[in-house]
């Protein structure tokens, strides 16, 4: 299953500097190593985006939706961006539990 963290991470990676929007088809290109076909992957990504609409900004062009992160999405991303590995989809360490001696 494609997690919300991976979707947010890859959308930020592709759109943060260029100030552009991405379609679902473009987002699917980042998840080519998943074990499902393209239609299932697009449905899963679309479901995650529509479940968390407050994290994504939408731009409609001739009936098609294009997505990027909203302010809430950037706040969510900043919570885990430095300690997250998108390839394994895991948090590498928990910064609040690290002890310095």
Secondary structure as GFF3:
##gff-version 3
##sequence-region A 1 101
A	DSSP	alpha_helix	4	15	.	.	.	ID=ss1
A	DSSP	alpha_helix	24	28	.	.	.	ID=ss2
A	DSSP	three_ten_helix	29	31	.	.	.	ID=ss3
A	DSSP	alpha_helix	38	51	.	.	.	ID=ss4
A	DSSP	three_ten_helix	53	55	.	.	.	ID=ss5
A	DSSP	beta_strand	56	61	.	.	.	ID=ss6
A	DSSP	beta_strand	64	69	.	.	.	ID=ss7
A	DSSP	alpha_helix	71	80	.	.	.	ID=ss8
A	DSSP	three_ten_helix	81	83	.	.	.	ID=ss9
A	DSSP	beta_strand	84	85	.	.	.	ID=ss10
A	DSSP	beta_strand	90	91	.	.	.	ID=ss11
A	DSSP	three_ten_helix	95	97	.	.	.	ID=ss12
###
